[in-house]
Amino acid sequence: MAIMITSECINCGACEPECPNTAIYENGATWKWSDGTTLTELELEDGTILDAKTANEPINIEVFYIVPDKCTECIGFHEEPQCAAVCPVDCCVPDPDYVESQETLLAKKEWLHAS
């Protein structure tokens, strides 16, 4: 399950540098698949090929946000999600819309950081 940042976020930014996948972005900031990963391109389910360096629209303009498809809950890096560990207001919580097994999260980590 990916982690999400709730509206209680105080925009302190403590979580952003802790993410090993660069899945956390400042409110209103664009994001890229290539940020913090080895991805250069990716193929969508419909066969479309995307340049991983293309900027994507922000997911949230009010508070910091996590790109769910880049979040691995720190599996393969740490024992617990680092964003939640450092958040002073406990607003980094499991996202019920993105439930994934530990095996799926580990495979995602390997995909994001393939050598």
N, C-alpha and C positions, 0 to 999 in steps of 0.2 A: 504494500500500500504506500503510495506516495505521501509525502508530508505536505501540508498546506499552511499558509499563514493567515490567521483570522483577522478580522477587522479591528481587534484589540491591539494590533501592532502599533508601536510608538515610533516606528521608522528610525530606530537607533542604529541599524546596520550591523549589529554584532553577528548576525547569522551569515551574512553574505560571504565573508572571507573563509568561513569554516566549511563551505560546501566543496567536496572533492570533485564534483561534476560541473561546477559553475552553473547550477540550476536555479540559483537565487539571484533575483535582480531587483534593483531599486524601483520604487513605484514610478510608472511612466516610462521606464527605460525599455528600449527594444532588446530582443534577445536573439542569439544565434546558436544553432546546433554545434558549431565548431568551438564555441567558447568553452575552454577547459577540457576539451575532448580531442580525440584524434580523427574525428569525422571530417571528411572532405566533401562527401555527398551522401545522400540517403535515398532509398527507393521506397515510395509509398505503396500501400496495398494495391492501388490501381496501376502500378507500374511507372508512375511519374518519378523522374529523377530530380532531386532538389540539390542545389549547391548549399552545403552546410554553412557557408559564410554569408548567406543572405540574411538580412535583418528581418525579424518577425515582429509583428505588433505587440505592444505590451499586453500582458494579461490583466494587470491591475494598475490603475493610475492613482490610487489613494494610499496604498500601503505596499511594502516590499512583497514580492510574490515568488513562488516556486513553479518552474515549468515541470508539470507532472511527468512528462515523458523523459525528462533528464534526471529525475529524482530516483535514487536507488536506496533511500533511507540509510545511506552510508554503508550498506552491505558490501563487504570486501575491502573496506577501508577502516571502519571503526565498529565498536560494539553497539553503539547507539547513534541515532541521528544527531549530528553535531549542532545543527541549527537549534533543535529543541534543548540541547544541553546548555547552550550559552544564552538562550532567550531570557531576558530579565522579566518578561510579563507572561511567559508560558503560552504564547500564541502560535507556536509551531506544533501542530497536532496532526494525527493521521487523517488523510483525506479519504472519506468513505466512498468517493466516486472513483477512486483508483486503487482497488484492492489487488495486490499481487503477492504471489508466494515468494519465499526466500529464494527459491531456485530461479524464478523469473527475474527477480531483482539482481541476482548475481549474473545472470546472462545479459541483462541490460548493462550492467557495469562493464562486462567484458566487451560488449558491442561498442559502448561509448569510448572505451580506452584500448581498442585493439592495437597491437603493435605492428 
